[in-house]
Amino acid sequence: MEITKFASDLPYPDVEVTQNVAQSKLLMPSYCGVGSELTAILTYCFQSYVSPKYPYLVKSLEGIAKTEMHHHELLGETIYKLGGYPVMGARTYWNGSFVNYTLNPKKYLQQNIAAEEAAIINYERTILNLNDESVKMLLERIILDEEVHIKIFKELIKTL
């Protein structure tokens, strides 16, 4: 099974904001919290390392991880533009226990779907609390990619 597209075809919006540290803090959980882009990146990397028996699965996990890396970059840049400091390890934002270390591919793909669904809900809640339209548009665009990831994970489960 060859999957080559890991993101929506729509462009990401330009984010033009006025500094607002309170708004930047609303993005931190998606940037580096338990259910964050950082956690998704490292979870999908781990899963790709422990699944050499399934080269098509490894390629898909790597492709999705790269998309999540782009989301992480966009969020980090936006946090900084808003006047925040996009740290990943300070306070209680992130640690290695957040990664899903499940070894069974079918099980971890099901858990990945649940994590992507939770990320979408978190983005939707964050959008409701944001004031800046360009940041809202960015999160709405990221949601489109998360929906693509859910579809991919569902297709991959069928191959196992």
Number of C-alpha atoms within 10 A of each C-alpha: 11 9 13 10 14 21 21 17 9 9 9 15 14 12 17 13 14 9 15 16 15 13 20 22 17 17 25 20 19 24 26 25 19 20 19 25 25 25 26 25 22 19 21 25 19 19 23 21 11 15 16 12 8 14 13 17 24 20 16 23 26 20 20 26 24 17 22 26 17 15 24 22 16 19 24 23 16 25 26 17 18 22 18 20 16 21 15 16 12 9 7 10 15 21 15 12 9 17 20 18 15 15 12 11 18 17 11 19 23 15 15 20 19 13 20 23 17 15 21 21 13 17 20 15 12 17 20 9 11 16 11 16 13 16 24 20 16 20 23 17 18 23 22 15 22 24 16 16 27 19 13 19 22 15 14 19 15 8 11 9
